[in-house]
Protein backbone atom coordinates (compact mmCIF):
# COMPACT_ATOMS: atom_id res chain seq x y z
CA UNK A 1 0.00 0.00 0.00
CA UNK A 2 1.19 3.54 -0.78
CA UNK A 3 2.44 5.15 2.44
CA UNK A 4 1.01 8.65 1.87
CA UNK A 5 -1.42 8.46 -1.07
CA UNK A 6 -1.86 11.65 -3.07
CA UNK A 7 -5.48 12.19 -4.07
CA UNK A 8 -7.09 14.89 -6.19
CA UNK A 9 -10.60 15.78 -5.02
CA UNK A 10 -12.71 17.51 -7.71
CA UNK A 11 -15.79 18.72 -5.82
CA UNK A 12 -17.63 22.05 -6.11
CA UNK A 13 -19.33 21.88 -2.69
CA UNK A 14 -16.87 23.46 -0.20
CA UNK A 15 -18.51 21.75 2.79
CA UNK A 16 -18.16 18.29 1.25
CA UNK A 17 -14.56 19.05 0.22
CA UNK A 18 -13.74 20.31 3.71
CA UNK A 19 -15.17 17.18 5.37
CA UNK A 20 -13.21 14.93 3.01
CA UNK A 21 -10.03 16.90 3.73
CA UNK A 22 -10.40 16.71 7.49
CA UNK A 23 -11.07 12.98 7.48
CA UNK A 24 -8.51 11.79 4.92
CA UNK A 25 -5.67 14.10 5.95
CA UNK A 26 -5.96 12.73 9.48
CA UNK A 27 -5.32 9.32 7.90
CA UNK A 28 -2.13 10.42 6.15
CA UNK A 29 -3.56 11.20 2.71
CA UNK A 30 -2.11 14.14 0.79
CA UNK A 31 -4.94 16.03 -0.91
CA UNK A 32 -5.23 18.58 -3.71
CA UNK A 33 -8.54 20.21 -4.59
CA UNK A 34 -10.31 21.59 -7.64
CA UNK A 35 -13.76 23.17 -7.50
CA UNK A 36 -14.74 23.02 -11.17
CA UNK A 37 -14.25 20.62 -14.05
CA UNK A 38 -11.78 22.72 -16.05
CA UNK A 39 -9.41 23.20 -13.12
CA UNK A 40 -9.83 19.54 -12.21
CA UNK A 41 -8.90 18.37 -15.70
CA UNK A 42 -5.81 20.59 -15.71
CA UNK A 43 -4.62 19.35 -12.31
CA UNK A 44 -5.33 15.72 -13.18
CA UNK A 45 -3.18 15.71 -16.32
CA UNK A 46 -0.35 17.91 -15.03
CA UNK A 47 -0.05 16.48 -11.53
CA UNK A 48 0.84 13.05 -10.22
CA UNK A 49 -1.98 11.44 -8.25
CA UNK A 50 -2.65 7.97 -6.90
CA UNK A 51 -6.44 8.39 -7.13
CA UNK A 52 -9.15 10.89 -8.07
CA UNK A 53 -12.37 11.63 -6.20
CA UNK A 54 -14.66 13.12 -8.83
CA UNK A 55 -18.08 14.71 -8.33
CA UNK A 56 -20.58 14.12 -11.11
CA UNK A 57 -22.15 17.60 -11.16
CA UNK A 58 -19.45 20.21 -11.74
CA UNK A 59 -19.36 23.68 -13.30
CA UNK A 60 -17.32 24.07 -16.49
CA UNK A 61 -16.97 20.39 -17.40
CA UNK A 62 -19.24 17.81 -15.78
CA UNK A 63 -17.79 14.73 -14.12
CA UNK A 64 -18.83 12.27 -16.82
CA UNK A 65 -17.19 14.33 -19.58
CA UNK A 66 -14.06 14.86 -17.51
CA UNK A 67 -13.82 11.15 -16.78
CA UNK A 68 -14.22 10.27 -20.48
CA UNK A 69 -11.49 12.74 -21.46
CA UNK A 70 -9.04 11.27 -18.98
CA UNK A 71 -9.77 7.69 -20.06
CA UNK A 72 -9.64 8.48 -23.80
CA UNK A 73 -6.16 10.05 -23.65
CA UNK A 74 -3.88 7.14 -24.58
CA UNK A 75 -0.78 9.09 -23.50
CA UNK A 76 -2.07 9.62 -19.96
CA UNK A 77 -2.41 6.85 -17.38
CA UNK A 78 -5.39 8.07 -15.37
CA UNK A 79 -5.31 6.83 -11.77
CA UNK A 80 -8.29 5.04 -10.21
CA UNK A 81 -11.39 7.27 -10.21
CA UNK A 82 -14.03 7.23 -7.48
CA UNK A 83 -17.13 9.10 -8.63
CA UNK A 84 -19.40 10.96 -6.19
CA UNK A 85 -23.00 11.76 -7.02
CA UNK A 86 -26.40 12.43 -5.52
CA UNK A 87 -27.95 10.28 -8.27
CA UNK A 88 -28.59 6.74 -7.11
CA UNK A 89 -30.54 5.34 -10.08
CA UNK A 90 -29.01 2.28 -11.73
CA UNK A 91 -28.85 4.02 -15.13
CA UNK A 92 -26.80 6.86 -13.62
CA UNK A 93 -24.36 4.40 -12.06
CA UNK A 94 -24.01 2.56 -15.36
CA UNK A 95 -23.23 5.84 -17.13
CA UNK A 96 -20.50 6.53 -14.58
CA UNK A 97 -18.87 3.14 -15.09
CA UNK A 98 -19.18 3.45 -18.88
CA UNK A 99 -17.40 6.83 -18.69
CA UNK A 100 -14.48 5.10 -16.99
CA UNK A 101 -15.11 5.40 -13.25
CA UNK A 102 -13.69 2.58 -11.13
CA UNK A 103 -16.12 2.98 -8.25
CA UNK A 104 -19.25 4.94 -7.39
CA UNK A 105 -20.36 6.47 -4.08
CA UNK A 106 -23.80 8.03 -3.59
CA UNK A 107 -24.22 11.21 -1.52
CA UNK A 108 -24.69 11.53 1.36
CA UNK A 109 -21.99 9.02 2.24
CA UNK A 110 -20.12 7.97 5.36
CA UNK A 111 -16.51 9.15 5.39
CA UNK A 112 -15.20 5.76 6.61
CA UNK A 113 -16.77 4.17 3.52
CA UNK A 114 -15.03 6.72 1.28
CA UNK A 115 -11.75 5.94 3.01
CA UNK A 116 -12.08 2.16 2.60
CA UNK A 117 -13.21 2.41 -1.02
CA UNK A 118 -10.14 4.54 -1.79
CA UNK A 119 -7.93 2.03 0.01
CA UNK A 120 -9.34 -0.75 -2.17
CA UNK A 121 -8.78 1.26 -5.37
CA UNK A 122 -5.22 2.09 -4.34
CA UNK A 123 -4.42 -1.58 -3.72
CA UNK A 124 -5.85 -2.43 -7.13
CA UNK A 125 -3.87 0.31 -8.85
CA UNK A 126 -0.55 -0.70 -7.32
CA UNK A 127 -1.12 -4.34 -8.26
CA UNK A 128 -2.19 -3.65 -11.84
CA UNK A 129 0.06 -0.91 -13.22
CA UNK A 130 3.80 -0.90 -13.90
CA UNK A 131 5.47 1.81 -11.85
CA UNK A 132 8.72 1.95 -13.85
CA UNK A 133 9.12 1.83 -17.63
CA UNK A 134 12.60 0.85 -18.76
CA UNK A 135 14.43 0.57 -22.08
CA UNK A 136 18.15 -0.19 -21.71
CA UNK A 137 19.48 2.43 -19.24
CA UNK A 138 16.53 4.80 -19.79
CA UNK A 139 13.87 4.81 -17.05
CA UNK A 140 10.54 6.57 -16.70
CA UNK A 141 9.17 6.60 -13.16
CA UNK A 142 5.50 6.95 -14.03
CA UNK A 143 4.06 8.03 -10.65
CA UNK A 144 6.52 10.94 -10.35
CA UNK A 145 6.92 11.51 -14.12
CA UNK A 146 10.71 11.45 -13.61
CA UNK A 147 13.00 10.39 -16.47
CA UNK A 148 16.55 9.15 -15.92
CA UNK A 149 19.21 7.78 -18.19
CA UNK A 150 22.26 6.12 -16.68
CA UNK A 151 21.12 7.60 -13.36
CA UNK A 152 21.04 11.16 -14.71
CA UNK A 153 17.73 13.05 -14.40
CA UNK A 154 16.51 14.39 -17.76
CA UNK A 155 14.26 17.42 -18.19
CA UNK A 156 11.31 16.86 -20.55
CA UNK A 157 8.25 18.97 -21.18
CA UNK A 158 4.77 17.44 -21.01
CA UNK A 159 4.53 16.63 -24.75
CA UNK A 160 7.96 15.04 -24.79
CA UNK A 161 7.01 12.98 -21.74
CA UNK A 162 3.86 11.78 -23.51
CA UNK A 163 5.81 10.79 -26.62
CA UNK A 164 8.40 8.97 -24.52
CA UNK A 165 5.77 7.04 -22.56
CA UNK A 166 4.10 5.85 -25.79
CA UNK A 167 7.41 4.75 -27.30
CA UNK A 168 8.57 3.03 -24.11
CA UNK A 169 5.33 1.07 -23.74
CA UNK A 170 5.59 -0.06 -27.38
CA UNK A 171 9.35 -0.74 -27.38
CA UNK A 172 10.94 -2.25 -29.35
CA UNK A 173 8.01 -2.08 -31.79
CA UNK A 174 7.48 0.77 -34.22
CA UNK A 175 4.91 3.49 -33.45
CA UNK A 176 3.49 4.91 -36.66
CA UNK A 177 3.79 8.65 -37.11
CA UNK A 178 0.03 9.09 -37.56
CA UNK A 179 -0.78 7.02 -34.46
CA UNK A 180 1.58 9.17 -32.42
CA UNK A 181 0.05 12.39 -33.76
CA UNK A 182 -3.48 11.10 -33.07
CA UNK A 183 -2.56 10.22 -29.49
CA UNK A 184 -1.03 13.64 -28.88
CA UNK A 185 -3.50 15.93 -30.60
CA UNK A 186 -6.54 13.72 -31.28
CA UNK A 187 -8.77 15.51 -33.83
CA UNK A 188 -6.70 18.69 -34.09
CA UNK A 189 -5.04 19.46 -37.40
CA UNK A 190 -1.29 19.87 -36.91
CA UNK A 191 1.62 19.99 -39.33
CA UNK A 192 4.12 17.15 -39.64
CA UNK A 193 6.82 19.64 -38.72
CA UNK A 194 5.36 19.98 -35.22
CA UNK A 195 5.78 16.28 -34.46
CA UNK A 196 9.27 16.28 -35.99
CA UNK A 197 10.18 19.22 -33.76
CA UNK A 198 9.08 17.37 -30.63
CA UNK A 199 10.95 14.24 -31.70
CA UNK A 200 14.08 16.34 -32.30
CA UNK A 201 13.92 17.80 -28.79
CA UNK A 202 13.22 14.41 -27.26
CA UNK A 203 16.17 12.86 -29.09
CA UNK A 204 18.40 15.71 -27.95
CA UNK A 205 17.37 15.10 -24.32
CA UNK A 206 17.62 11.30 -24.15
CA UNK A 207 20.32 10.48 -26.74
CA UNK A 208 22.68 13.36 -27.42
CA UNK A 209 24.61 13.25 -24.11
CA UNK A 210 25.02 9.45 -24.31
CA UNK A 211 27.07 7.05 -26.44
CA UNK A 212 24.26 4.71 -27.56
CA UNK A 213 21.24 6.14 -29.40
CA UNK A 214 17.87 4.68 -28.38
CA UNK A 215 15.40 6.74 -30.40
CA UNK A 216 15.29 5.75 -34.07
CA UNK A 217 13.37 7.11 -37.06
CA UNK A 218 12.07 4.68 -39.65
CA UNK A 219 11.78 6.95 -42.68
CA UNK A 220 8.26 7.31 -44.01
CA UNK A 221 6.80 5.17 -41.20
CA UNK A 222 7.40 6.31 -37.65
CA UNK A 223 9.61 6.02 -34.58
CA UNK A 224 10.81 3.42 -32.12
CA UNK A 225 12.87 3.05 -28.96
CA UNK A 226 15.32 0.17 -29.18
CA UNK A 227 18.19 -0.96 -26.95
CA UNK A 228 21.61 -0.87 -28.61
CA UNK A 229 22.64 -4.01 -30.46
CA UNK A 230 25.68 -5.75 -29.06
PyMOL commands that set and color helices and strands:
alter all, ss='L'
color gray80, all
select helices_A, chain A and resi 14-25+37-46+63-72+90-99+111-128+158-170+177-185+192-206
alter helices_A, ss='H'
color red, helices_A
select strands_A, chain A and resi 6-10+30-34+51-55+80-85+103-106+132-135+138-141+146-149+152-154+175-176+215-218+222-225
alter strands_A, ss='S'
color yellow, strands_A
deselect
rebuild
show_as cartoon
